Amino acid sequence: MINFIIKKTLILQIELKRKSMYKKANLLGFTHPDVVNFSQELDTLLNKYSKIV
């Protein structure tokens, strides 16, 4: 049950981070440092998710 909650929480975080990243990218460009940081944070979340699946 706890694993299910962790997965759902990570999926939600991933979706929110991805949406935020795309919004920033549209405003600032895909190579802007803020967008790159969001991308790295998204990668971290995706790596965490892949470890528990």
C-alpha positions in Angstrom: 0.0 0.0 0.0 2.8 2.4 0.9 4.5 1.6 -2.4 1.3 2.5 -4.3 1.1 5.9 -2.5 4.8 6.6 -3.2 4.3 5.8 -6.9 1.2 8.0 -7.2 3.0 10.9 -5.4 6.0 10.6 -7.7 3.7 10.5 -10.8 2.0 13.7 -9.7 5.4 15.4 -9.0 6.6 14.3 -12.4 3.6 15.7 -14.2 3.7 19.0 -12.3 7.5 19.3 -12.9 7.1 18.5 -16.6 4.3 21.1 -17.1 6.2 23.7 -15.2 9.3 23.0 -17.3 7.4 23.4 -20.6 5.9 26.7 -19.5 9.3 28.1 -18.5 10.8 26.8 -21.8 8.1 28.5 -23.8 8.9 31.8 -22.0 12.6 31.6 -21.7 13.8 29.0 -24.3 14.9 25.4 -23.8 18.5 26.3 -23.1 17.8 28.8 -20.3 19.5 27.8 -17.0 16.2 27.7 -15.2 14.7 25.3 -17.7 17.9 23.1 -17.6 17.5 23.0 -13.8 13.9 21.9 -14.1 14.9 19.3 -16.6 17.5 17.9 -14.2 15.0 17.9 -11.4 12.6 16.0 -13.6 15.3 13.5 -14.4 15.8 12.9 -10.7 12.1 12.3 -10.2 12.0 9.9 -13.2 15.0 8.0 -11.8 13.4 7.6 -8.4 10.2 6.4 -10.1 12.1 3.8 -12.2 13.8 2.4 -9.1 10.5 1.6 -7.4 8.6 0.2 -10.4 
